[in-house]
């Protein structure tokens, strides 16, 4: 990551962390840094705890859980449920949908443009005003297809 980008990120998140968490909280701040600096797109609570510990930040599971709840309520991270019993989190950003590999569990972003026309048609046909959606498209990723010889 470029240093300028990291500084802009801190300018956005630091005031929230300080104002809404009473003081600059070590674990939430470390989580934001970890999620922004690493190549993962989505993180389980266990991924976050392990990542923090690898970077020398001591964090137990309950501390990570509480910090993620606060970051989610502050809309700094988004929670993604893929019906496997493990919530995943990503930094809040422009809306996008996801592709889920049914073999390895990899979750990758897909452009939101997949649904734009369909949502407009759906609004027109039903009279609903759509305020959001969550779409996870399941399949087999390239690496898993290659591994099984398909």
Secondary structure, DSSP 8 states (H G I E B T S, - for coil): --HHHHHHHHHHHHHHHHHHSSS--HHHHHHHHHHHHSS-SSB-HHHHHHHHHHTT----HHHHHHHHHHHHHTTSEEEEE-SSS-EEEEE--S--EEEEETTT--EEEE-GGGTHHHHHHHHHHH---------EEEE--HHHHHHTT-
